[in-house]
Amino acid sequence: MENGRAHTLTVLFILTCALGYVTLLEETPQDTAYNTKRGIVASILVFLCFGVTQAKDGPFSRPHPAYWRFWLCVSVVYELFLIFILFQTVHDGRQFMKYIDPNLGVALPERDYGGNCLIYDPGNETDPFHNVWDKLDGFVPAHFLGWYLKTLMIRDWWMCMIISVMFEFLEYSLEHQLPNFSECWWDHWIMDVILCNGFGIYCGMKTLGWLSLKTYKWQGLWNIPTYKGKIKRIAFQFTPYSWVKFEWKPASSLRRWLAVCGIIFVFLLAELNTFYLKFVLWMPPEHYLVLLRLVFFVNVGGVGMREIYDFMDDPKFHKKLGQQAWLVATITVTEFLIVVKYDPYTLTLSLPFYITQCWILGILLVLTWTIWRFFIRDITLRYKEIRRQKQEHKYEKDKCVSNGDGHSPVPDEQNGNKLRERKFLIPATD
């Protein structure tokens, strides 16, 4: 408690000194645009200082609770920025990006990953595998690292594979809207699903296995006698304080099934937003803002998934959705609304007929399975259980009312009572 008070007072003192210096000792420049940028940045920094010291702690405590409070406040700032962009005209919103980077605000062509899809091109004698080397850009390690971290968030092999494969189907379905989605078949299924995504998921599951078997016994840094032990303790500061295994069990109840479907939907929507946002806001794929957004989602996604799991697994204790999960969902929806507003024409380009048929068939199969699993099957099992209980009750009743020779003991008891009555009614004769 005393440490907490010390940190809050320290931050307050430093913040007050910084504002006092700007007010009393620094001359204000006569540049309106510069002062506007500077004032916005200062306002954000003051809000972050307040949030880091005063915001509510989340489920994670390593490497430090303040680290996760910082990302919670960044989530609020990012959502406010998205709301601001949403309320601008398309032209003003795109031109506003120039205030962040003067190189933005210019329409950029999307790179087409399709074209010549020959793995071995005999027409190119110099390098017949040039198509493969052309596809090996910076997004290959990004795919691997991204799915490694997503696996640490979701902590379930099946869910990760479903999201990975479904996103490839989405790329197939939407390549008529974004040329960036047009890739070769081997780029989709071999390089993405099997090599990059699959290997990332595999490494993530191995890490999860190690974390689940690790002994979580913490010792103070200054209580460790050796330097090797101190270095090891510092490294372990960046591992979880304790471990919770996620058991999603989507088929156990309709509530969990709908929750898991909702998680998959939000994941896929956030993935699509990555491509559509840079398309409508005219940001090149290699721009640092695209990378910063991915870093942001890596940090807030893990906390959000833990809060969603706690809310699903123990709704009596966790009576409301966690603050970080609420913000992640809101940010994902706001990003999609910006895409809808800024380029409705691209989004309304109709799907090819065969693609539409495939999606309708897939949705019908999921709905059919849902109705069968949680309604028809449950009703059938309930009917069989009631019928079995009735049969057992009837069997027990028959067993109670029948004796060894197959005669009912009730008539024999009645006959005995009648004989006793006759004995009392016949007068004695000497």
N, C-alpha and C positions, 0 to 999 in steps of 0.2 A: 504493500500500500504506500509506504514511504517513497519507494522507488518511483511508483506511478506519479505521485505528487511532484517528485523532483523533476521528472521528465516534462510534465505539463508546464511547470513553472519555468523550466529552462527554455522550452520552445516559446512560451509567451514572452520571456525576457528578450530573446534573440529577435523575435518578430517585431517587438516594440522598438528595439534599437534600430533595426533596418528601416522601419517606417519613419522613425524620427530623423535618421540620416537623410533619407530622400526628401523629407519635408523641410528640414532646417539648413542642411549643409550643401545640398546639391541644387544646381540651377536647372530649372525646367526647360528643356529644349523647346524651340518654337516650331516644331514639326508636328502637325496635328495627327498625321497617320502614324508616326512613330510613337507619340504619346498614347494613342488609342491602343496600339498593340501592347505597349508596355503596361498600360492600366489593366488590360484584360489578363495578361500573364500574371501580374501581381495579384489580382483578384483570385485567380485560380490557385496560386501558391498559398494565399492566406486560407482559402477553403481547405486545401490539402493539409495544411498544418493543423487546422481545427479538427479535421476528420481523423488524422493519424493519432491524435492525442485523446479525442473525446468519443469517437464512434464506437458502436457496439462490436465486441469481438465476435468472430465467426467460429466455425468448427475447427480450424487449423491454428496451431500455435507455433509451428516451426517454419522457417528459422526464427521468426519473432511475430507475435500478434500484430505489431505495428505494420509489418510488411503487408499483411492481408487487409488491414484497415486502409492502407494507402491505395490498394487496388480497388477497394470498395468505393473510395472517393473518386478515383479516376473513372470508375463506371458512371458515377453521377455526372461528372464533367462531360464525358463522352456522350451520354444520353442528352444532355442539355444542348450540346453542339449539334447533334442530329436533329433535335427539335427545331433549332434555329434554321438549319439548312432546309428542313421540310417546309418551313413557312416562307421561303424565298421563291421567287420566280426561277424558272429553269436557267435562264441566262445569268441572273444575279447570283444564284447558288454556285454555278460553275466558275464565274469570275471571282467570287469570294475566295475560292481556293488559291488565287494569286497572292492573297495576303499571307498565306502560309508558306507558299513557294511560288515565286514569280514565274517559274517555268510551267506551272499548271495553267488550266483554263484554255488549253489548246486541244482540239480534237486529234486523237491519235488512232491510227489503224490497229486493229487486233491482228496478232500473228496467227496464221493458219498452220495448225500442226498436222493437217492432213496432206493432201498432194500425193506425191509418189510414196507408196507404202511397201515397196519391195524391200525385204530385209537384205537380200543380196542383189545388187544391181549390176548385171553383166555389162551394161552399156558404159559404165564408168570404170575403166581399166585402172585408173590411178588409185581409187579407193572404192571398191564395190560395196562396202558397208557404210557408205557416207550417210545414208538415211538414218541408221542407228545412232551414229555419232552426232548428227544434227539434233536428235531428240534428247541427248544427254546434256541438258542445260542445268541451271541452278535450281530448277524445281524438282529434280530427282532427289537430292539430299533433303530438300524441304519436305517432299512427300514422306520420306522415311521418318524424319524427325517428327513431323506432324502426327503421323499415326502412332509412333512410339508414345508420344505424350497423350494422345487421345485414349490410348489403351490404359494408361495410368489413371486417366479420369474415369473411364467407364468401368474398367475392371471386369470385363466380361468378353470372352473371345467371340461368342456368337453375335452379340450386338455389334461389335466392331466390324466383323466380316459382313454383316447385313448392311451396315451403313456404307462400307467401302464398295460393295457390289452395286448397291442401289444408286450411289452417286455416279458410277460409270453408266448405268442405264439412263440416268438423268442427262448426262453429257450426250449420249446418243440421241435422246429425245429432243434436246434443245440446241443442237448444233446448227439448226436453221436460223436461230436467233443470234447466237454468238459464234462467230467463226473460230474463236479460241477453243470451243468444245469439239471442233472437228479434228479428230485424231485417228491414226491408223489402228486397226484391230489389235495388233500386237502391242501398240502403245497403251491401249486400254487395259488389256487382260494380262499381258506378260509383264510389262514394265511397271504398270500402276498396281493392279490388284495382287499379282503374285510376288514381284520383286520388291517394289518400294513399300506398298501398303502391307503386304503379307509379312515381309521381313520385319517391318516396324512393329506390327502387332505381335509377332513371335518374340521379339526382344522385350517388348512391353510386358508380355505374359511371364517371361522368365524373371524380369525385375519384380513383378508382383509376387511371384512365388518366393523370391528371396526375402522380400519385405514381410511376407506372411510368416516365414519361418524365423525371422530375426528376433533375437531376445531384446525386448525393450526395457532395459534397466539403465537408468540415467544416473550419472555421477557428476558432481560439480567439477568444473575445469581445474580449480586450484587444489582439489583433493586428489588429483591424479599425479603420481610421483614422477613418471617418465615423460620425456618430451614426445616420444612416439605415441604414448597414450593420449597426450594432450592434442596432438595433431589429428589423431583418429577421432577424438571427441568433437573437435571443431568440424571435421568433415561430416560426422553423424548429426550435427546440428541442422543440416539441410535435409535430413530424412524425417519421416513422420514421428511424432511423439508416441503414438500408439497406432495400431493397425486395425482397420475394420474391413472385413471381406464383404464385398457387395454380392448379395444373392437376390437377383431381380425377380426370379420366379414369375415370368409373365403369364404363364398358363394357370397359375394358382387361383386367380380371381379376376373378375371383369375389371375391377378398379386398377389392379396392377397391369393388366393387359393394355388398357387404355393409356395408363401412365407411360409405359414403355413405348407404345406407338407414338405418343406425344413427344417423348425425348428424341426418338429417331427423326421425327418430322422437324423438330427445332434444329437438330444437328445438320440435317440436309439443307434446311433453309439458310442457316448461317454459312454453310459451305457455298451455296449458290450466291449469297449476298457478296461474298468475296469477289466473284467475277463480275457480277452485275453492277456493283457499286463503282468499281474502277472504270467500268464501261460508260456509265451515265455521268460520272464526275470527271471523266477524261484524265485518269491517272494511269501512267504506264505501269505494267506489272512489276517492274523492278524498283518502283518508287519507295522511298523509306516509309511513307505513310501506310502503304500496304503491309510492309513488314511489321510496323508498330501495331497495326490492328491485330495481326496474328499473335504477336507477343502478348497483347492485351487479353485475347481470348484464351490463350494458354494459361494465364494466371487466374483469370476469373472463372474459367470453365471448371477447373478442379473443385473449387469451393462450391460452385453452383450445383455440380453433380452430387457432392456429399450432402448438401442441404436437401436436394430433391429426394435422395435415397432415405435420409432420416425422416422426411415428411411422409414418404410412402410406407416405410417399414414400421414406424411407431407413431401413428397419427394422434394417439392419446397424449403422448408427451410433447411432440412437435405439432402444435395445433394450427400453425400457419406456415406458409412457405417462407423459406429463408430470404433474407434481404438481398444477398448476392444472386441467388437463383431468380428472384423477381426482376432484378435489374437486367440480367442476361436475357431473359425472355422479352422484356420490354425493348431492349436495344435491338434484338434480332427483328422484332416486328417493325420497329421504327425504320431500320435500314431497308426493309422490304417496301415500306410505304414510300420512302424516298425514290426507290427504283421505279415503283408504279407511277409516281407523279412525274418524274423526270423523263421517262421514256415509255409511255404507254403503248406506243406503236410497236416497239420490239416485243413487248410482253404479250401483245394480242395477236402476233403472227400465229396463225393456226397450225396445229401440229399436223404432220403427215397422217394420212388415213390409217396406215398400218400401225403407226406409233400410238394413235388414239385407241385402236382396237386392243393393242397389247396392254395399255394402262387400264382400260375398262375391264379387261379380263382379269388382270391382277387385282384390282380393287374388288371385283365380284368374288374372287377366290378368298380374299382376306375377310370380307363380310360374311361369306358362307361359312368359313371356318369359325368365325366369332360367334355366329348364331348357333352353329352346331355345338361348339365347345361350352358355351356359357348359358345356353337356353335349352336346346333340344336334349343334349346329353345330360344336363343336370336334371331336367324333368324326367327323363327316362330312368336315370339312376335313383331319383327320389321315389318314383313309382315302384321300381324293383325293390327298394329298401322297405317301403310300406307293405308291399305284398309279402316280402320275406318275414317281416315282423308279424303280420297277420297269421301267416302259416305257422310260425313258431308259437304264437299265442294259442292258436287252435290246437296244435299238437300238445302243448302243456296242459291245456284244459281237458283234452281227451285222456291224457295220461293220469290226470288227477281224479277223473270221474270213473275210470275203469279199474277193475281189480285183476287179479291174476288169471281167473277162469273166464274172463270176458264178460261177467255180469256186473251190473252197476251196483255199488254198495248202498245206494239210496233206497231202492225198494226193499233190500234185506233189512235195513234199519227200520223202515216203516213197518215191515212184517213183525219185527221184534217188539216194536211199540204196541202193535195190536194184540200180540200174545200176552204182553204184560197187563194190558187193560182187561182182557178176558179173565186173567187170573184174579184180578182184584174184584171183578164184578160177580163171579160165581161164588155163591155162599158156601161156607164150610159145612160138611155133613159128617157127623160122628156116628 
